[in-house]
Amino acid sequence: MKLRKAIKKIAAIGTGLTFLGATAAMSVVAADLADYPKPFVQDGKFSGVLVIGDKAAAEDVIGVSDIAVSLQFAATTSVGVTSDETVTVAGDAIKIERSGEQLAIGEYIQNVTESLTASDSDSLASYEVSNNKGTTDVNQYLRFRWSTGMLGTDSVGKITYTNNDDDEVGDFLYFSDGGLAFQYEIEFEEGFKATTTAGTASNLDDLEDETLTILGKEYQVTRATQSAGTAAAHSTITLEMMGGALSDVLSEGEEKVYTIDGKDYTVKNTIITDTGTIYGKFVINGFATKKLAEGETEKLPDGTIFGINDILPNEAGDITGDLVEIYLGANRIVLKDANPSATSTDGTVEVNEETIEDAEVNFDWTNTSSEFVLNKISYELKADGKSGNEPYIKSGEGLRQYLDEPQGMLGGSEDGWDITYEGLTTPGVSKIDLTPSGDDEYRLAFTNTNGIEYRGVRLFYGSGSTVYYGDTTSALIFMQEPTGSGVTSVNTSAYTIQKDDYFVVSHNGNSDTGVSNVLKFESLDTSNNEVQLSDVAGGEIKSTYSGTETTLGDAIGTFNVGGYTYDYAVHYNSTATGDAMSRLYIDLDDSGALGGESFITVQGGGWLDLGTQNENSSALIPRQAVDSNVTINTASDNFETTAASNEVITFAVTSASSEVDVSNPSGGGISLKSPEDDNDLKLGMSNYGVYIYAKTETNDPDTLNIEYPLRQKIGQAFVTFGAITKSAGTSGEAVEAVTIQKIEVGATKLASEISNVFGQNAILVGGPCANLAAATALGNPADCTAGFEAGKGIIQVVEKSGKVAMIVAGYSAKDTRTAASVVANYKDYAGELTGQKVEVTTATSSVREVEVTEAAMEEAAE
């Protein structure tokens, strides 16, 4: 019974009129329909009365009931506003993300960010190197995917929810032990060139003393050699480089004080030899070093590396002393490769005298009879965790601290670059709880997409080995036999909702935009053709139907809940007994046809498919579960990352000896894990971020608590260079949860019960002919039909003494009901319900503008 409605704003003339609020002391103030449901709902509570005529038509009663139900869901108070909590990393830091792709749970870094270049970070900036052989442009690349087929254990780190080697359960940035962590590449566009002699061992002197920037740190080439042989014979290329926190030049016998990270180092150059092997010796904070030649290093007692880059001994007759260039806090890197192939990474790496077993290097070079040309250096590191543990990186930590050989990261030591993890975004959650009530029942709690909280919904009970929906006395109905030919053709067996049963209605229920409500069939008043329902979340719904309830398919009506209107049919069977005498057949899924299946859409956009129940009462009782597998569904297009299909999480409720139990959820990438100290607790998280808390009870039914995220949870991983700062923030749209404030019984009154129409805010349903309160609000017109036209309804607000009366009326009872339906569905008319008066066309889309003059408004308010 979908209504075709057209609505036209009627201009209010008379400039200078403004809505001054409830404290205004004017005879006439222009209230505005755009403010509805204010002032009838203030501070989350209903404030006013609903009034119908003493002899109101059934359509007026239905209209005021629809408005009351709609207002019930507007009468809410906030119980919390949530938005995404995120971490911002300031400094030279790059978040692992790209347009249209985020690092989701289960996602590999390489699938989101394949490589980083100069455009991403200053630490990867391109630069030039010049020597006697010419100038070359140098480019840097940090890669997380550099070949096809990088899957499985070879894939670069991913976000996962699991337990680490210490049995801590949570989310981690995980690198497979022995799997590839990254590739770093230095490209020399014109070639890094040096003079060489074919077939003999050569010092590549032209490369020495040149500075290369590696991952944000400068290194000086202290030694470059090529062993005997040709390129074809795989002669070995060696590059030795030195970098550090600081460098300086000391003369023999000189002493200086240097400060690194707040600690002073007193360095004295005690000797530099002039003949034979040239070396130097030093005393640093009382520690005497060994003899150190060019390019050699020594580790000080506190772990700091000291190194010599160059020694300049004086010649006989020189007036200057011997000089030495030192590094304090040094990093010495030695790269060797015997294979010139651009595709073979098999060379060795040494950092500060230690061979990095998990690293390999490749030099792409060419040789001629007189020239060596280095085209590219490729460096790869595998993730080898400390003490044989796999690198499970916790929030706030980085890969470097988890590696057995952290110096293999290159680019410095403790202050070097890193791959860090800052946890998952926290967008706020909607809780779904399945809790036992005794041994034989499960009850459901959830929050719907309107922010309405439902608690204690009777979902399952067990009898013997059979699972039923509802409890021992009342069914929970969410499936009824569908019909495509109208209510007159239905069978008696389709009327499966009987008095005191619960049922689920849902608009767009199996989608992220669905609105679901759980209602109870309270009573049937055949004398007044009235159905009374209640919302489990709070509030009453009264609906008047037309037709004869004893004639199958003849008694039909509608009710409004959650902002949507649902059709129903009533059947009263006097030959039955008790609750079974009164039955309903409802358009559960708001499809426009009676019957169908409803779903529960929770805040955040996921929806529960409650399983399968018998659709009619001809064979099994309808509450019996045909399939008690419950699924939690997330639409694929709700993923901020690419998802080929909907995410589906499944759990089942079973019964044995009338004791219910629930299985552990599965699907959606969930892998349930127990923390070390509690094997009865299972925790998990789906790829979308649905959190599972499953508690096994020894003598009671298990408990299942689920947190459904208001948006997908995203991993926050960064590539950082040097010092960074972190700060927490928020992003995304705020989402509010609310609690319904009950509209008290007695809020609806007859016109004769209202002594002063403007003594409170009032919604008056029915025109001046049918409702004396409406006549008073409109100035008691001599002709009660004045201003009304057949097939048209009006919605008008009049304000006096700080109170507002809203008249909802029409030429006929049908026109009044149509106007009331517009008010009840006010959200659908945002932008159209404005000003002081609008006209609603019942059957056609034609409209007529009507001017409401200031004089007319004053007359109405007198």
CORZIBEL-V793835 format. One record per backbone hydrogen bond with DSSP energy under -1.0 kcal/mol. CO is the residue of the C=O (numbers start at 1). NH is the residue of the N-H. If there is no record, write none. Layout:
co=CO nh=NH
co=CO nh=NH
This chain:
co=6 nh=841
co=8 nh=839
co=11 nh=852
co=21 nh=24
co=29 nh=31
co=32 nh=35
co=33 nh=36
co=35 nh=38
co=37 nh=40
co=40 nh=47
co=42 nh=45
co=45 nh=42
co=49 nh=763
co=50 nh=749
co=51 nh=765
co=52 nh=751
co=53 nh=56
co=57 nh=61
co=58 nh=62
co=59 nh=63
co=60 nh=64
co=61 nh=65
co=62 nh=66
co=63 nh=67
co=64 nh=68
co=65 nh=69
co=66 nh=70
co=67 nh=71
co=68 nh=72
co=69 nh=73
co=71 nh=75
co=74 nh=76
co=75 nh=741
co=77 nh=739
co=80 nh=737
co=82 nh=735
co=84 nh=731
co=85 nh=426
co=86 nh=729
co=88 nh=727
co=90 nh=725
co=91 nh=93
co=92 nh=721
co=94 nh=719
co=95 nh=97
co=98 nh=101
co=101 nh=98
co=102 nh=104
co=103 nh=715
co=104 nh=107
co=107 nh=159
co=108 nh=111
co=109 nh=112
co=109 nh=113
co=114 nh=144
co=114 nh=145
co=116 nh=142
co=117 nh=120
co=117 nh=121
co=121 nh=124
co=122 nh=125
co=127 nh=138
co=129 nh=136
co=131 nh=134
co=134 nh=131
co=136 nh=129
co=137 nh=189
co=138 nh=127
co=139 nh=187
co=141 nh=185
co=142 nh=116
co=143 nh=183
co=149 nh=151
co=151 nh=154
co=152 nh=155
co=157 nh=109
co=158 nh=174
co=159 nh=106
co=160 nh=172
co=162 nh=170
co=164 nh=167
co=167 nh=676
co=168 nh=164
co=170 nh=162
co=172 nh=160
co=173 nh=393
co=174 nh=158
co=176 nh=179
co=179 nh=383
co=182 nh=381
co=183 nh=143
co=184 nh=379
co=185 nh=141
co=186 nh=377
co=187 nh=139
co=192 nh=374
co=194 nh=372
co=197 nh=200
co=202 nh=226
co=203 nh=205
co=204 nh=207
co=207 nh=210
co=210 nh=221
co=212 nh=219
co=214 nh=217
co=217 nh=214
co=219 nh=212
co=220 nh=242
co=221 nh=209
co=223 nh=240
co=224 nh=204
co=225 nh=238
co=226 nh=202
co=230 nh=235
co=231 nh=234
co=236 nh=227
co=237 nh=337
co=238 nh=225
co=239 nh=335
co=240 nh=222
co=240 nh=223
co=241 nh=333
co=242 nh=220
co=243 nh=331
co=246 nh=328
co=248 nh=326
co=250 nh=324
co=251 nh=254
co=254 nh=269
co=256 nh=267
co=258 nh=265
co=260 nh=263
co=263 nh=260
co=265 nh=258
co=266 nh=285
co=267 nh=256
co=268 nh=283
co=269 nh=253
co=271 nh=281
co=279 nh=273
co=280 nh=292
co=281 nh=270
co=281 nh=271
co=282 nh=289
co=283 nh=268
co=284 nh=287
co=287 nh=284
co=292 nh=280
co=293 nh=296
co=296 nh=308
co=298 nh=306
co=300 nh=303
co=304 nh=300
co=305 nh=329
co=305 nh=330
co=306 nh=298
co=307 nh=327
co=308 nh=295
co=310 nh=325
co=312 nh=323
co=315 nh=318
co=322 nh=252
co=323 nh=312
co=324 nh=250
co=325 nh=309
co=325 nh=310
co=326 nh=248
co=327 nh=307
co=328 nh=246
co=329 nh=245
co=331 nh=243
co=332 nh=352
co=333 nh=241
co=334 nh=350
co=335 nh=239
co=336 nh=348
co=337 nh=237
co=348 nh=336
co=349 nh=356
co=350 nh=334
co=351 nh=354
co=354 nh=351
co=355 nh=357
co=356 nh=359
co=358 nh=382
co=360 nh=380
co=361 nh=347
co=362 nh=378
co=364 nh=375
co=364 nh=376
co=366 nh=373
co=369 nh=198
co=370 nh=196
co=371 nh=368
co=372 nh=194
co=373 nh=366
co=374 nh=192
co=375 nh=188
co=376 nh=364
co=377 nh=186
co=378 nh=362
co=379 nh=184
co=380 nh=360
co=381 nh=181
co=381 nh=182
co=382 nh=384
co=383 nh=178
co=384 nh=404
co=385 nh=388
co=386 nh=389
co=390 nh=392
co=391 nh=175
co=393 nh=173
co=394 nh=397
co=397 nh=421
co=399 nh=402
co=400 nh=403
co=402 nh=386
co=405 nh=408
co=406 nh=409
co=407 nh=410
co=413 nh=416
co=418 nh=720
co=419 nh=399
co=420 nh=718
co=421 nh=396
co=423 nh=716
co=426 nh=85
co=428 nh=710
co=430 nh=708
co=432 nh=706
co=433 nh=445
co=434 nh=704
co=435 nh=443
co=439 nh=660
co=440 nh=462
co=441 nh=437
co=442 nh=459
co=442 nh=460
co=443 nh=435
co=444 nh=457
co=445 nh=433
co=446 nh=454
co=447 nh=603
co=448 nh=451
co=451 nh=738
co=452 nh=448
co=454 nh=446
co=457 nh=444
co=459 nh=470
co=460 nh=442
co=461 nh=468
co=463 nh=466
co=464 nh=658
co=466 nh=463
co=467 nh=625
co=468 nh=461
co=474 nh=471
co=475 nh=502
co=477 nh=504
co=478 nh=598
co=480 nh=596
co=486 nh=489
co=487 nh=490
co=491 nh=494
co=492 nh=495
co=493 nh=617
co=494 nh=496
co=497 nh=584
co=498 nh=501
co=501 nh=521
co=502 nh=477
co=503 nh=519
co=505 nh=517
co=507 nh=515
co=511 nh=514
co=515 nh=507
co=517 nh=505
co=518 nh=536
co=519 nh=503
co=520 nh=534
co=521 nh=500
co=523 nh=532
co=525 nh=530
co=529 nh=545
co=530 nh=525
co=531 nh=543
co=532 nh=522
co=532 nh=523
co=533 nh=541
co=534 nh=520
co=535 nh=538
co=539 nh=535
co=541 nh=533
co=543 nh=531
co=546 nh=556
co=548 nh=551
co=549 nh=572
co=551 nh=554
co=555 nh=570
co=556 nh=546
co=557 nh=568
co=559 nh=566
co=561 nh=564
co=564 nh=561
co=566 nh=559
co=567 nh=587
co=568 nh=557
co=569 nh=585
co=571 nh=583
co=573 nh=576
co=577 nh=580
co=578 nh=581
co=579 nh=499
co=579 nh=582
co=581 nh=573
co=582 nh=499
co=583 nh=571
co=584 nh=497
co=585 nh=569
co=586 nh=588
co=586 nh=595
co=587 nh=590
co=588 nh=506
co=594 nh=483
co=596 nh=480
co=600 nh=608
co=602 nh=605
co=606 nh=602
co=607 nh=633
co=608 nh=600
co=609 nh=631
co=612 nh=626
co=612 nh=627
co=615 nh=481
co=621 nh=624
co=623 nh=469
co=624 nh=614
co=627 nh=612
co=628 nh=653
co=630 nh=651
co=631 nh=609
co=632 nh=649
co=633 nh=607
co=634 nh=647
co=635 nh=638
co=636 nh=639
co=647 nh=634
co=649 nh=632
co=650 nh=666
co=651 nh=630
co=652 nh=663
co=654 nh=661
co=656 nh=659
co=659 nh=656
co=661 nh=654
co=666 nh=650
co=667 nh=670
co=668 nh=687
co=673 nh=683
co=675 nh=678
co=678 nh=681
co=680 nh=696
co=682 nh=694
co=683 nh=673
co=684 nh=692
co=688 nh=713
co=690 nh=686
co=691 nh=707
co=692 nh=684
co=693 nh=705
co=694 nh=682
co=695 nh=703
co=703 nh=695
co=704 nh=434
co=705 nh=693
co=706 nh=432
co=707 nh=691
co=708 nh=430
co=714 nh=425
co=716 nh=422
co=717 nh=96
co=718 nh=420
co=719 nh=94
co=720 nh=418
co=725 nh=90
co=727 nh=88
co=729 nh=86
co=731 nh=84
co=735 nh=82
co=737 nh=79
co=739 nh=77
co=744 nh=747
co=747 nh=50
co=749 nh=52
co=750 nh=753
co=751 nh=754
co=756 nh=759
co=761 nh=49
co=762 nh=806
co=763 nh=51
co=764 nh=808
co=767 nh=770
co=767 nh=771
co=771 nh=775
co=772 nh=776
co=773 nh=777
co=774 nh=778
co=775 nh=780
co=776 nh=779
co=783 nh=786
co=785 nh=788
co=789 nh=792
co=791 nh=842
co=792 nh=811
co=793 nh=840
co=794 nh=809
co=795 nh=838
co=796 nh=807
co=798 nh=805
co=800 nh=803
co=803 nh=800
co=804 nh=762
co=805 nh=798
co=806 nh=764
co=807 nh=796
co=808 nh=766
co=809 nh=794
co=812 nh=816
co=813 nh=817
co=814 nh=818
co=815 nh=819
co=816 nh=820
co=817 nh=821
co=818 nh=822
co=819 nh=823
co=820 nh=824
co=821 nh=825
co=823 nh=826
co=825 nh=828
co=826 nh=829
co=827 nh=830
co=829 nh=832
co=829 nh=833
co=832 nh=834
co=835 nh=33
co=836 nh=797
co=837 nh=10
co=838 nh=795
co=839 nh=8
co=840 nh=793
co=841 nh=6
co=852 nh=13
co=853 nh=857
co=854 nh=858
co=855 nh=859
co=856 nh=860
co=857 nh=861
